[in-house]
Amino acid sequence: MRLQEFDYPLPSELIAQRPLPERDASRLLVLDRAAGAFQDRAFRELPQVLSPGDLLVFNNTKVFPARLLGRRRGATAQRIGKRNPAAREYLTAEVELLLTRQESEDVWQGLVHPGRKVRTGEVLIFGGGELEAEVIGRGEYGVRRIRLRAREGSIDAAIDRLGHVPLPPYIRRPDEPDDRETYQTVYAKVRGAVAAPTAGFHFTERVLRALAARGIETCEITLHVGLGTFQPVRTEHVEEHRMEAERFEVSESAAATTNRALEDGRRVIAVGTTSVRTLESAAREHSGRVVAGRGDTNLFIFPGFQFQVVRALLTNFHLPKSTLLMLVSAFAGRELILRAYQHAIAERYRFYSYGDCMLTV
């Protein structure tokens, strides 16, 4: 399949820049795969849309302030366009580091911008020296392997003091203090994500109580969202794309709960594409039975994939040409998904991380 087949036009004003005042005030587009039909609902109606006995699987990863702004030690400022007096100063000393994957207590992988200028052996300084990052390896597309050192206290504490919420680039504003709470699900527990599993943003304690009262079961798995989820597809043919690995964990309890639902013929509903990839990864080598454990997954789901666990999917609306759009297209069919997106655009749904959501059944 060609990358162009997953493109669609979206008016920029439909890209949500901030969350709604109340999480569960978002809209819910219900897509019936068998009937090819849409229903416009409110997210607060989710307990009534679902059936008693359904199982919702949440990703409980927790976002940390992974975006660090600092300087390259020893670099100097230069000016672009010397012949143009109005040219702005380009501070080659300034650097942005997005931590993406932790390898050990002090060794990480991260994305550096501007990437071409930062070489192995350089040291990046944050907070006037509160935190230093030595570049110890170099990868493609701005990826670097780095060793962090905190002047005092733990590395995590320094990151929490100095870091910024890693809002996606289509949110065209700096992060704000409130984002530390709103760019996080209410059930986030396990620190390690550099982007949120945004399908979970809509849930509140009120909705969770209503789901329980309705007889809808829940369980939690973990996938630390990193480069694999949001890495752009750079190949013309979708099948040639390779996902970066992300860490996941499925507990004994979550595996047993999911397998019991499958054995009973009840629906397993993934909350977000990361839950889909975790469940399908955990069942891939075991004939559709979810097996507890932890590890890395680089599972890339695109049309033609055979789902073994997930029977329904709650997720936000995704970017054109993204692996996330390919995953939902694999689940519901590319043409039906693009038709649903056209409907959402016509009905002025809000798109992407802080936007509305879609339940595909």
Secondary structure, DSSP 8 states (H G I E B T S, - for coil): -BGGGG-----GGGB--S--SSGGGSEEEEEETTTTEEEEEEGGGHHHHS-TT-EEEEE-EEE---EEEEEETT---EES-TT-TT--EE-TTEEEEEEEEE-SSSEEEEEEESGGG--TT-EEEEGGGTEEEEEEEE-STTEEEEEEEESSS-HHHHHHHH-B----TTS-S---TTHHHHSS-TT--EEEESS--GGGGG--HHHHHHHHHTT-EEEEEEE---HHHH----SSBGGG-----EEEEE-HHHHHHHHHHHHHT--EEEESHHHHHHHHHHHTTTTT----EEEEE-----TT---SS-SEEEEE---TT-HHHHHHHHHH-HHHHHHHHHHHHHTT--BSTTS-EEEE-
